[in-house]
Amino acid sequence: MKILLVDDHPIFRGGVELLLKNLDPSIEVLHAANCAEGISIALQQTLNLVFLDLELPDGSGLKVLEDMKNARPSLPVVVLSGSEDRSAIERAIDLKAMGFVPKSENTDMLFAAFRSALAGGVFLPANFLNKVGYGSSSQDKRICKDIESGIPTPHTPNEIGITKRQLDVLGLLVQGMPNKRIATNLDISVQVVKKHVSDLLAHFKVMSRTQLVIQIAQRGLVFGPPSESNPIDEVT
């Protein structure tokens, strides 16, 4: 697995790399210290995941997120931030971030958040989930139950109460893929994807994809490690 870490603090990047390698020693971590470096690497490298700081010296992390997802729709991006501002979290999710990890969390919670991302899940701050009316989050109970147990096991369709194909669509939707890219990945039509998304919204009793991602975080669901995203294969 190859991960890009975009953050202007080398000590923080080094600490995150150690946490990730504790989870999986085979992980290769690429470093970028600013927006320009992050975009350059993201547009050229085959990657599984990006961890992106919002506060960078040469621009807005949210703008980098938007540019990355426009250029690489299949590339999962998890936001890192020193802030837990609700509007920033909502904006990041709207821009198809796969999760939002506050730097203010303790090491165990950061470890759990990274485990969730590597397992194809969504991590959002518990305070945010409480504020948007989702109550106490079950994500912490699942992924922190045993910090040393490794990356969580993906959920099955039966556990969630959906079909295998709906599970496939949901896992890619959580990674921030648009319908066209989901259709390409699963070799189905865009219309079929739209039907599955509509059925998933009804199943989870939400009105939008953003609300769906929030509920996935609240439930602590994981769908398996993100696949490699190759810039050559991207659909724009």
N, C-alpha and C positions, 0 to 999 in steps of 0.2 A: 504494500500500500504506500502511495506517495501523497504527502500532505504539504500544502503551502501555508506557511505562517507569516502573516503580514502584520508587523508591529514595529514601532520605532524604538523599543527598549530591548537591547540585546540580552540583558539579564533575564527579563521576562520570557523572551523567546527561548532562551536556554532552559529555563525552568519548565516551560510547556513541553519542549522536546523531551526532557527527561521523563515527564509524566506519561507522554505518549509511548515512549520506548519501554516504560515499565508495563504498559498494557500489551504491547506487541513489539519485541525487539527488532522485527523485520521492517518496521515502518521507516520510511525515508522522509526526512523533513527538509523542505526547501525554505530558505529565509528571505524575506523582503522587508526593508526598513521604511518604505514609504509607498505612496500611491503608485508612482511611476514604475517602481520595481515590481510591485505586486501585479499590476496590469500586464506588464511585459512578460513576466513568468507565466501568468495565467493564460495568456494568449498563445504561448509556445509549447508548454509542457503538458504531457499526459498526467492527469492528477485524479485522485479519488475524492479529495476534500480540501477546502480552504478554511482556515481560521483567520478572520479579518477584524483588526482593531478599527474602531470608528474614529479615533482621534489620532490622525496622522499629520506630520509636519507640512506636507505639501498639498493638502486637500481634504475633502470630506470622505470618510469611510463609507457613508451611505451612497455617495456618488460612485465610488469604486464598486460597491455591491451592485448597483444598477448597471454599470458598464459591464461588469463580469457576467451577469446573468443575461444581458442582451447579446453579448458576444459568445458566451458559452452556456446555453440554456440548461445543459445536462450537468453542469458543474455545481455540486452542493457547496454552499457557503454558510458557515456558522459565524455569527458576529461575536466578537469579544469587546467589552466596554467597561470603563471605570464607572459608568453611570448606569442607573436602573430607571431612567426616565421613561415613563409609560409611552409617551409619544414616539420616542426613538425606537422602542421595542416594536410598537405597532407598525411603524414605518418600515422597519427592517423586515417584518413578516410580510407586509404588503409587497415589498420588493423581492419576495421569494427566498428570504434567508431560511435556512434549515433549523436555526435555533439562535438563542441569545444567551451568552454566558457572561455574567458580571465578574469582573476581576476582583471585586470586593469579597467574593465567596472564599471560604477557607479551602485548604488544599484538598480535603476529602471531597468537598462538593465540586471543585474543579475537576478532580479525578473522575467523579461520577458523571459530570456533564460530558467529558471527553469520551467516556465509555459509551454513553448514550449516542453521541454523534457517530462513533465508529461502528455502532450496531445499527445505524439507520434510523435512529429515533430523534425526537425533538426535545431539547432542554430549554425551558423558560423559567425565569425567576419565580419562586413561590409567591412573593409579594405581588408580582404582576398578575398572576393567575387569580389571586384573591381579589384584586381590584377590579378585574373584568368580570367578576361574578362566577368564577368556576370553582370557588371553594378551595379547601385544602387539596394540594396536589398529591396525587399518588405516585408521581414520577420518582420522588425522592425515596419512597418506601421500596420501590422495585429496584432501582439501580444502586441504592446505597445499602441494601439489605446485607450484602457481603462485598465490601470494597475489594477484597482480594480474589473474587471469584472469576475475574476476567470479563470479557465482553459479553453482554447479555444475549441470551438465545432469542432469535426472532419469534414473534408471535405467529400462530397458525390461523388460517381462516376460521376454524371452528371456535377458537378462543375469542375472536372478535365478533363472530356472527355474520360473516360476509363470505362471498365466494372466492375461490382461488384467483380468478381474473380480477375481481375487485381489489383483492389484496395487492396484486401486482401493480395496479393503477395507483392505489393509495401510497404504496412505498415510493413510487416515482414522483407523485404529487408532493409528498412530504419533502423530497429533495429539491423542490422548487422548479420542476420541469413543467413547461407549458403543454397544452394538449397535443400540439403537433409533434413535439419531441417524444411524448409518452407513446403516441401512436406509432412513431417510427421504431422506438425501442421494442414495442410489443408486437409489431407487425399487424396492427389492426387499423381501422379507419378512425379519423378524427371524430366522426359522428358516434362511433361506438364508445370512444373515450368519453365524450360529453355525456353519454347515457350513463356510463359507470360513475362519473363524477356526480351527476345528479342523484343517482341512487345512494351514493356514499353520503352526500349532504343530508338526504332524508334519513338514512340509517343513524347518523350521529346527531340528528335533530339540530342542524346548524344551517345558516343561510348563505355562507360564503366559504371560499377556500381558506381565507385567513382564519375564520372561526374554526374551521376543521383542523388546521395545523395547531391552533391553541389547544383544542380538545385532545389531540394526539399527545401533546406534551403533558396535559393534565392526567391522562390515563397511563402515561409511561410506556406507550407502545413502541416497539422496535421492529424493523422490517428486514434486517440484514445489512451487512456492510455496503456502502456505496460502491458501485462498479467504477472502473476507470473511465474517465471522460477524456477523449482525445480531440484536440482542437480541429483536426482534419475532418472528423466525422460530424461536426456540429451542423445542425440545421438552423438557419437564420430566417 
